Amino acid sequence: MAKKKARIPETLFGRLCLVTPAGFDADCFAPVLDEALRSGDVATLILDLAGLSAADGLAAAERLVPIAQANGVAAIIVDDVSIARASGADGIQVEGDHAELRRATEAFHPDAIVGASGLRTRHEAMLAGETECDYLFFGRLDGDTSEAIFDKALDMAAWWSAVFEIPAIVMGGNSVASVIEAVDARVEFVALRSAIWNHAEGAAAAVTEANRLIAARQAEAVT
């Protein structure tokens, strides 16, 4: 069982993470990513390489991981240990396989970050916590199908954040304003995807806006 959570300062709630867009071209995406990461605080970049061949996935990771790291952002590869190692990424996010999650924590710790995702129940979340992974991701990477955060994902993330030490990331909605829900629920991190890359004013403006909303909501919470 994960240990009882100590109180976390409100200023840490709702820190921004980004998920790469579906079907991206690494060469075209690289300058967009760099500009976005320079535009405001981002804790983590989660690289979803689904749909890419092993060779293309590795090439994309090798192109994007250094950009994230140069901006002080942790680069996490979804579900591919070999690419995570070969690209020099900061860690891996394991999707819904408890045995694989345990193997990853044993293989990567203490040198790299290991996250757990694909968690459908509180029981699965607690089992993941027993591996002493570094974070739990609630919601699907492609779960930003509405403006708001998916109710079940937010409920589970809020429950986890209130009780356990291991940080939670919740998948946000397709509106930048959904970050407010994560701050209000006292979830440590909120991930955005289409809200950033499909923003009418561009990804950099979206990151700036997200951080402005987070900071404003945090200020309200502590006054």
C-alpha positions as CSV (number, residue, x, y, z in Angstrom):
1,M,0.0,0.0,0.0
2,A,1.2,3.5,-0.8
3,K,1.9,5.6,2.3
4,K,-0.4,8.2,3.7
5,K,0.0,11.5,1.9
6,A,1.5,14.5,3.6
7,R,-0.1,17.8,3.0
8,I,1.1,19.4,-0.3
9,P,1.2,23.2,-0.6
10,E,-1.6,24.5,-2.8
11,T,0.9,26.2,-5.1
12,L,1.9,22.7,-6.3
13,F,-1.6,21.7,-7.5
14,G,-2.3,21.6,-11.2
15,R,1.2,21.9,-12.6
16,L,1.1,21.6,-16.4
17,C,2.1,18.5,-18.4
18,L,1.9,18.1,-22.2
19,V,1.0,15.0,-24.3
20,T,2.3,14.9,-27.9
21,P,-0.4,15.0,-30.6
22,A,-1.6,11.9,-32.4
23,G,0.2,11.2,-35.7
24,F,2.7,14.0,-35.4
25,D,5.6,14.5,-37.8
26,A,8.7,15.0,-35.6
27,D,10.5,17.4,-37.9
28,C,7.4,19.6,-38.3
29,F,6.5,19.3,-34.7
30,A,9.9,20.0,-33.2
31,P,9.9,23.9,-33.6
32,V,6.3,24.0,-32.4
33,L,7.2,22.0,-29.3
34,D,10.3,24.1,-28.6
35,E,8.3,27.4,-28.7
36,A,5.6,25.9,-26.5
37,L,8.0,24.8,-23.9
38,R,9.7,28.2,-23.8
39,S,6.3,29.9,-23.2
40,G,5.6,28.8,-19.7
41,D,6.1,26.3,-17.0
42,V,5.8,22.7,-18.1
43,A,6.7,19.8,-15.8
44,T,6.6,16.8,-18.2
45,L,6.3,16.0,-21.9
46,I,4.6,12.6,-22.4
47,L,5.6,11.2,-25.9
48,D,2.8,9.0,-27.2
49,L,4.4,7.1,-30.2
50,A,1.4,4.9,-30.9
51,G,0.9,4.3,-34.6
52,L,4.6,4.9,-35.4
53,S,6.9,2.1,-36.4
54,A,9.7,1.2,-34.1
55,A,12.2,3.1,-36.3
56,D,10.0,6.1,-36.7
57,G,9.2,6.1,-33.0
58,L,12.9,6.1,-32.1
59,A,13.6,8.8,-34.6
60,A,10.8,11.0,-33.2
61,A,12.0,10.4,-29.6
62,E,15.6,11.2,-30.5
63,R,14.4,14.5,-32.1
64,L,12.1,15.6,-29.3
65,V,13.6,14.3,-26.1
66,P,16.6,16.8,-26.3
67,I,14.2,19.7,-26.9
68,A,12.2,18.8,-23.8
69,Q,15.3,18.4,-21.7
70,A,16.9,21.6,-23.0
71,N,13.8,23.4,-21.6
72,G,14.0,21.7,-18.2
73,V,11.1,19.4,-19.0
74,A,11.1,15.7,-18.2
75,A,10.5,13.5,-21.3
76,I,8.5,10.4,-20.7
77,I,8.0,7.6,-23.4
78,V,4.7,5.7,-23.3
79,D,5.1,1.9,-23.2
80,D,8.4,1.4,-25.0
81,V,11.4,0.6,-22.8
82,S,13.8,0.2,-25.6
83,I,13.0,3.6,-27.1
84,A,13.1,5.2,-23.6
85,R,16.6,3.9,-23.1
86,A,17.9,4.5,-26.6
87,S,16.6,8.1,-26.8
88,G,17.9,9.1,-23.4
89,A,14.4,9.9,-22.1
90,D,13.8,10.6,-18.5
91,G,11.5,7.7,-18.0
92,I,8.6,5.6,-19.2
93,Q,4.8,5.5,-18.7
94,V,3.4,1.9,-18.5
95,E,-0.1,1.5,-19.8
96,G,-2.3,-0.9,-17.8
97,D,0.0,-3.9,-17.2
98,H,0.8,-4.4,-13.5
99,A,3.5,-7.0,-14.2
100,E,5.2,-4.8,-16.7
101,L,4.9,-1.8,-14.4
102,R,6.7,-3.8,-11.6
103,R,9.4,-4.9,-14.1
104,A,9.8,-1.3,-15.2
105,T,10.2,0.1,-11.7
106,E,12.8,-2.6,-10.9
107,A,14.7,-1.9,-14.1
108,F,14.6,1.9,-14.2
109,H,14.8,2.9,-10.6
110,P,16.5,4.9,-9.2
111,D,17.8,6.4,-12.3
112,A,14.6,7.2,-14.3
113,I,11.0,8.1,-13.8
114,V,8.3,5.4,-14.0
115,G,4.6,6.2,-14.3
116,A,1.5,4.0,-14.3
117,S,-1.5,4.6,-16.5
118,G,-4.6,2.7,-17.8
119,L,-5.9,2.5,-14.2
120,R,-9.7,1.8,-14.2
121,T,-10.4,1.3,-10.6
122,R,-9.2,2.3,-7.2
123,H,-7.9,-1.2,-6.6
124,E,-5.8,-1.0,-9.7
125,A,-4.4,2.3,-8.6
126,M,-3.5,1.0,-5.2
127,L,-1.8,-2.0,-6.8
128,A,0.2,0.4,-9.0
129,G,1.2,2.4,-5.9
130,E,2.6,-0.7,-4.3
131,T,5.3,-0.8,-7.0
132,E,6.6,2.5,-5.7
133,C,6.3,4.1,-9.2
134,D,6.8,7.8,-9.5
135,Y,3.3,8.9,-10.5
136,L,-0.1,7.6,-11.5
137,F,-1.8,8.9,-14.7
138,F,-5.6,9.0,-14.6
139,G,-7.6,9.1,-17.8
140,R,-6.7,8.2,-21.3
141,L,-4.1,10.0,-23.4
142,D,-6.9,10.5,-26.0
143,G,-9.5,11.1,-23.4
144,D,-9.8,14.9,-24.0
145,T,-13.0,14.5,-26.1
146,S,-14.8,17.2,-24.3
147,E,-14.0,20.6,-22.8
148,A,-14.1,19.4,-19.2
149,I,-12.0,16.6,-17.6
150,F,-13.7,13.2,-17.8
151,D,-15.6,12.8,-14.5
152,K,-14.2,9.4,-13.5
153,A,-10.6,10.4,-14.2
154,L,-11.0,13.6,-12.1
155,D,-12.7,11.7,-9.3
156,M,-10.0,9.1,-9.1
157,A,-7.2,11.6,-9.4
158,A,-8.7,13.8,-6.6
159,W,-9.2,10.7,-4.4
160,W,-5.6,9.6,-5.0
161,S,-4.1,13.0,-4.4
162,A,-6.0,13.5,-1.2
163,V,-4.7,10.2,0.3
164,F,-1.4,9.0,-1.1
165,E,2.1,10.4,-1.5
166,I,2.8,9.4,-5.1
167,P,1.7,12.3,-7.3
168,A,-1.2,12.1,-9.7
169,I,-1.5,13.4,-13.3
170,V,-5.0,13.8,-14.6
171,M,-5.8,14.0,-18.3
172,G,-7.4,17.4,-19.0
173,G,-10.1,18.3,-21.5
174,N,-9.8,19.9,-24.9
175,S,-10.2,23.3,-23.4
176,V,-7.3,25.1,-21.7
177,A,-9.7,26.1,-19.0
178,S,-10.0,22.5,-17.8
179,V,-6.8,23.1,-15.8
180,I,-8.9,25.0,-13.3
181,E,-10.7,21.7,-12.5
182,A,-7.5,20.0,-11.6
183,V,-6.4,22.9,-9.3
184,D,-9.8,22.9,-7.6
185,A,-9.6,19.1,-7.1
186,R,-6.0,19.5,-5.6
187,V,-4.5,17.2,-8.2
188,E,-0.8,17.7,-8.5
189,F,-0.5,17.7,-12.3
190,V,-2.8,18.2,-15.3
191,A,-2.0,17.0,-18.8
192,L,-3.2,18.7,-21.9
193,R,-3.1,17.5,-25.5
194,S,-5.5,19.0,-28.1
195,A,-6.1,22.0,-25.9
196,I,-2.5,22.9,-26.6
197,W,-1.8,21.8,-30.1
198,N,-5.2,22.8,-31.6
199,H,-5.4,26.1,-29.9
200,A,-6.6,28.9,-32.2
201,E,-3.7,31.2,-31.3
202,G,-1.1,28.4,-31.3
203,A,0.6,26.1,-28.8
204,A,2.8,28.8,-27.3
205,A,-0.2,31.0,-26.5
206,A,-2.0,27.9,-25.1
207,V,0.8,27.2,-22.6
208,T,0.9,30.8,-21.6
209,E,-2.8,30.8,-21.0
210,A,-2.8,27.5,-19.1
211,N,-0.2,28.8,-16.7
212,R,-2.0,32.0,-16.2
213,L,-5.2,30.2,-15.3
214,I,-3.3,27.8,-13.0
215,A,-1.6,30.7,-11.2
216,A,-4.8,32.7,-10.8
217,R,-6.7,29.7,-9.4
218,Q,-3.9,28.9,-7.0
219,A,-3.8,32.4,-5.8
220,E,-7.6,32.3,-5.1
221,A,-7.1,29.0,-3.2
222,V,-4.6,30.4,-0.8
223,T,-6.2,33.8,-0.1
